[in-house]
Amino acid sequence: MELAGVSVVSKDKGWPMALNRRLSLVLLVPLAACAGKGKNDVNVAPPPVEHIEMDPIKISAVRGPDGVHLETFDVAELFEHAGKALAEKRYDDAITSYQLLLKEFAGSAKYQLPSLYNQGLAHQGKKDWAAAAEVFKKMAEIVSNSPDTKDALFQLGATYAEMGNWPTSATIFAQLLERKDINADDKIEAMGRRGFAQFQLKDLDTAERTFSSALYFFRSIEREERLQTDFYLGLVKYHLGQIPHERFRALPLRLPEKQMAKDMDDKARLLLSAQRQYIETIKLGNPQWASASGYQVGSLYEEFYDAFIHAPVPPELIGTANGEKREIYYDELRKKIRILLEKSLRTHEQNLLMLERLGVQNEWRDKSKLAFAKLQRMLDPSFKFDFADPTSAGAPTPPPPPTPAPPSGRPGASDPDPSVRDPKPTDPPATGPERQIL
């Protein structure tokens, strides 16, 4: 039947009915009535009928205490309601709304992929990584070559990383690198995240090749193309410092004396290699990675100091009877390697001054403040050291600090809230949604 020019179709004799809102707009030209037709009169053809396709709307009859009443909602309003819930971090409400939209308006191709994408973000917000992964995989199965699917694959690889499924995360980013629709930012991000997964798998050689390839690619395009963000380039450079740092930590100082001399030289070379890469990261200018790198340079010297302190002592110094000789040995050792603590102290001080100048308040600033205070105490002549059992070798390995969080919006995102996708199929493809991980 027709209601005020709106076509209403009912699947059965009752409610609910699907209201398609297809409007027939007829431009009527009024004609003056006349008794006859003049010789100059012409026949006027009926005006053309213009059909405008509107977003679908749903009408349902709901029985309440006052009887049956009608509730209506259209797909655009429901999408907007779900997006508002997501932006306000009401994740359960957002998920429920997106699921309702996908169920009631299953034929709306315009809203399907954006709704699935945002539903995945809502699951991520709840840290329900398994559910998020299922949603992003579903998007890839529906359409494999759309920009939305590309963004979903980035989220899928990031979600697997959050789950600690590093092999699958690395595989997803390798697949992304084979796509033809990735730009320079996408490529460096995919290579950086893939290298990060390999790094977490302790495959340092492979990770180093991946990070080096990313840096080579950047240098090949930096004169012609400007990156939207330097965050993932910072991730690449920082981890090119982390790799020799990890090798430095893993290398023990061993007896006999000839072997220990070689180990000391190798350890010093790794320290300088890691320090050089961290300094390169600082020069990049990204505040997050610069603060992390400054902290790590200071840590290198303190860790080298600890390696000397916990190195195995000569056999002639072991035993209760040699306690006094051992005390003299440690006292002389502390004097010789005190410079390592002094360099660590100065580095943390410089890092704190840099962060103060940049106005950065983050965990790396807090870590450097704690390290600076600790080193001041250690350099105090009255400080009492607790030495390890001389029969055991090896300094304790400090836990690696967490990786800086990526930027809140995806590179180049132009929407006010890039985490809530706005479907505009007739517009040029957007630069993309928010990507979060580590």
N, C-alpha and C positions, 0 to 999 in steps of 0.2 A: 504494500500500500504506500501512498505518498503522504508525507507529513511536511507541509510547508516547503516543498521543493527538495526534501531530503528523502532518499530512497531507503526504505526499511525492509529488511529481509528477515523472515523468521524461519528457523529450521524446523519448528514444530508449532503447535497451536498455543503454546505458552511461552513464558520467559525462560532463560535469557534470549535476547535477539541480538544479532550482529548488525550494527548500524554502520553502513559503509561510507556515509557522508559524501556520496558522489553528487555534486550539485550540477544541475543543468541550468546554466545562465542564459536566458533568451533575451536578446535585445529587441524589444518591441517598439516599432515606430508607429505612433498614432497617425491615423489617416482621417482627414476631415470628411465628414459625410456630405455627399452631394447627390442631387437628383439625377444627374446625367454625367456623361463622360465627354469632355471636350476633345477637340481634334489633337491637341497637344499633350493630352494625358498619356502616360506610359504605364505599363504594368510594373508593379513593384514586387520583386521576388521576396519570399519569406527570408528573414534574417538567418544567418548561420547559427547553429547551436554549438556553444563552446562547452566542452567537458573538462572539469578540473578535478584531478585526483587528490583527495584529502587524506590525511592520516586516519587510520581506522579508529573507531570508538566502540566501547563495550557498554551495553545496558543490561543490568541484572535486576531481577525482582528479589528483594530481601524481606523475609517475614520477620517482623519485630513485635513488640508488645502492643503497638498501635495498629497492627495490621501489616499489609504488604506495601512496601514503598520501593521506588526505583533508585538504583545507584548507577551512576555513569562514570566512566573514566576512559580517556583516550591514551594512545601509546605515548604521545609526546609528554603529557602530564605525568604519566607513570615513570617515564625515563627521567624526567626532571626531579620527581620526588625521590627516586632511587639515588640520583646523583647528589642531591642535597644531603641525604643520609650518609653517603660515602664520604663527602667532604667534611661532614661533622663527626666522622669516625663512629657512626652508629652502624657498625658493620652487619649485625644481624638483620636490622631493618633493610639495609641496602641489598643484602643477599636475597631476602624474601621478596622484595620488589622486583629485582631483576629476574628471579625465577618465575614470578607471576607474569611479567611482561613476555618472557620467552615462551611461556605456556599459552597464554591467551592470544598473543599476536605472533604465533609461530611463522606466519607467512610474511612478516615484515622484514624483508632483507635489509632495509635501511638501518634497522635497530639491532639486528641479531648479533653481529660481531662486536659492536661497541658495548652491548649489554653483557655479553660473555666476558669481554676484556675487563670491564669494571667489576663484574662479579668475582673474577680472579683476584683483582686488587683487594677486594673486600676480604676474601679468604686470607690473603697475605697479611692484611691488617690484623686479623685474628691470630696470625701465626699458624693457621691451619694449612701447612704447606702441601700436604697430600691432596686436599681438595682443590687448592689453587692449581697444582700441576695438572689435575684432571681437566679443569676448565680450559687452561691454555692449550693442552693437547687436543681438546675437542675443536678449538678454533683452527688449529693447524690441519685437522682432518676435514673440516668443512671447505675451506678455501686455502690452498697452499701458496698462492702467489700474490696475495693482497698485502698492502702496507700494514693493515691491522694484524695479519698473521705474522709478518716479520717482527712486529713489536711483541706479539704474544710469545714468539720463540725466545726473544731476549728475556722476557719474564720467566719463561719455562726454565731456561738455563740458570737464571738467578735463583729460582725456587729450588731446583735440585741442589744448588750450592748451599742454600739455607738448610736443606735436609742432610747435608754432609755426603750427598751422592756425587762425589767429585768426578768419577769416570763418566757418568751420564751428562753432567754439566759440561764437561770438556767436549763431549761428542756433539751436544746441541750447538755450542758456539762454533765448532768446526763446520757444521752444516750451514750455519748462518754465513760463514765466510765464503761459501760456494754460491750464494745468491747474487743475482745481477743488480738488485735494487738497493744495495747498501752504499752509503756515502762514506766519506773519510772518517767522520765521527763514529759511524756504525762499525767500520772496519777496525779502528783502533780499540773501540770498546770490546768488540768480540774477541780480538786477539789478546787484549789485556785480561779479560775474564777467563779465556781458555788457559792462558799462562798461569793465572792465579789458581785454577783448578789443578793444573799439573804440579804447581808448587805445593799445594796442600797434599798431593799424593806423594810428596817427597821425591818426585822425578825431577831433580834439579837441572839435569842436563837438558831435558826436553823443554822444561819451562824457560830456561835461559835462551834456547833457540827461538821459542815463540816470542818472548819479550824483545829479543834482538831484532826479529823480523818486523815487529810492530814499530820499533824505533827507526829501522831502516825505511819502512814505508812512510813514516812521518817526515823524515828528512827528504824523501823524494818528492813530497807534495807541498812542503811548508811554504815555498815561494809562490805557489799558484793558488793554494786553497787555505782558507783560515778556518780553524776548528771552532765549533760553537762552545766547547768547554775544554779546558786542559786537565780535567780531573783524571780521565783514563790514561792520558799521556803521563800524568804524575804517577799513577798506579804502576805503569810499565817501568818508569825510571826508578821508582822506589824499590821495586822488587828485583831490579838488576843490581841493587845494593844488598837486598836481603839474601840473595843467593850466595855471594861470597861470605856474607855475615854468617849464614848457616854453616858453611864449610869451615869457617874460622872457629865456630863454637864446637864443631864435631872433632876438630883436630886436637888430640891430646899431646901433652908434653911427656916424653918417655925417657927412661934411662936405657942404656948407659949415657954418659956425658956426650958422646959423639952424636948419638941419636937425638938427644935433647937439643943440641945446638941446631941440628937440621930442622927439627920441629919448630923451634923458635923462629927461624928464618921463614919457614913456610907460613907460619901463623902471622908473622908481621906483614908478609906480602898480601895475604888475604885481608888483613885489617886495612891496609892502604887501598886495596881494590874496592872494598866495601865503602870506605870513607869517600873515595873519589866519586862513586855513583851517588851516594847520599848528597854530596855537595852539588852535583849536577841537578839533582831533584830540587834542592833548595833554590838554585838559580832559576828554575822554571817559574817560581813565584806563586804557585798554588799554596794558600795558607795551610791547608790541612796536611798536605804531603811535606811541605817545608818544615812544619813543626814536628812531624813524625821523624823526618830525617835528621833534624837537629838533635832530637832526643837519642836517636840511634848512634850518631857519631859519638856522643858522650858515653853511651853504654859500651861502645867498642873498647875504649880505653879502660874502663872499669872492669870489663870482662877479661881483658888481657892481664890486668893486675891480679884478678882472682885466679887466673890460670897459673900464674907464677906461684902464688901463695899455696895453691893446692897441688902443685907438682910434686912428684915423689922425691923424697930426700935421699941423699946417698946412703948406702947400707951402713956405713960406719956411724951414722947419726941416729940409727934406730935403736930402741931399747931404753929401759928406765935408767940404766947407768950413764947413758949419753944425753940425758935431759938438758944439762947445762950447755953442752956443746950445741945442741939443737936450738936452744933459745938464742944463742949468739948468732947462729946461722940465719934464723928468721929475722933477727934484728938488723943484720947487715943486708939481707934481702929486701926488707922494707925500705931501707935507705936508698938502695939502688933503683927500685921501681916506683918510688914515691912520685916521680915525674909523671907517671901514667895517671895517677889520681889527680894531679894538678891540671893535666890537660883535659881530663874529663870534667873537672870543676869549671874550667874556663869555657868549655864548650856548652855546658848547660847554662852557664851565666849568659853567654852570647845568645843562646836560643831563647831564653826568657826575655832578654832585651829586644830581640827581633819580634817576638810575639806581642810584647807590650807596645811596640811601635806600630804594629799592624792592627792592634786592638783585638787580637784573637784570644778567645776564652774557650779552651777545649781540654780534653783529657791529656793531651801531650804537654800542655803547659803545666798541668797539675803534676804529671809524672816528672817533668824536669825540675819543678820546685822541690819535690820530695827527694830526688836524686841529689840536687844541689845541697840540701840540708844534710843529707847522709854523708856526702863527701866532706863537707866542712867538719863534721864530727870525726871522720876517719883521719883527717889531716891534723887534727889536734894532737900534740905530742902526748897528752895524757890518755888518749884513747887506748882501750885494751882490746886486743884482737883475740878472737876465739879461733884457734887454728884447727884444721881438720886432723884426723888421725893420720900420722905420717906414713902408716903402712898402706893407706888407700890413696889412689891417684885420681886426679880429675876434678875440676871445679864444677860445682852444680850449675846446670844449664837453666838460665832464667826462662820463664814462660814467655813466648812471643806476645807482644802487645796486640790488641785488636787492630784490624785494618780500619782506616778512616771511612766514614760513611759517605756514599756518593751523594751528589747534589740532589735536592728535593724534586727538581723538575728535569725532564729529559732535555738534552741539548736542543735548543732552538724552539722549544715549545712556546707557542704564542698565546694559548688560552690562559685566562686568569687562573684557572685551576687545572693544570695539565693532567692531573690524575683522574679527572672525570671527563670522559670522551664525549664530544658533541658530534653526532653523525651529520655530516653535510656531504652527501654523495655527489652533489653537483659542483662542489668547490674543489680547488686543487687539493691534492693530498696534504694533510697536516704534517708537520715535522715530527710528530709522534707523541706518545704518552710518557708518563713518568716511568722510569725504570729504577728499581731498587734491588739491593742485594746485600752484600757482605756485612 
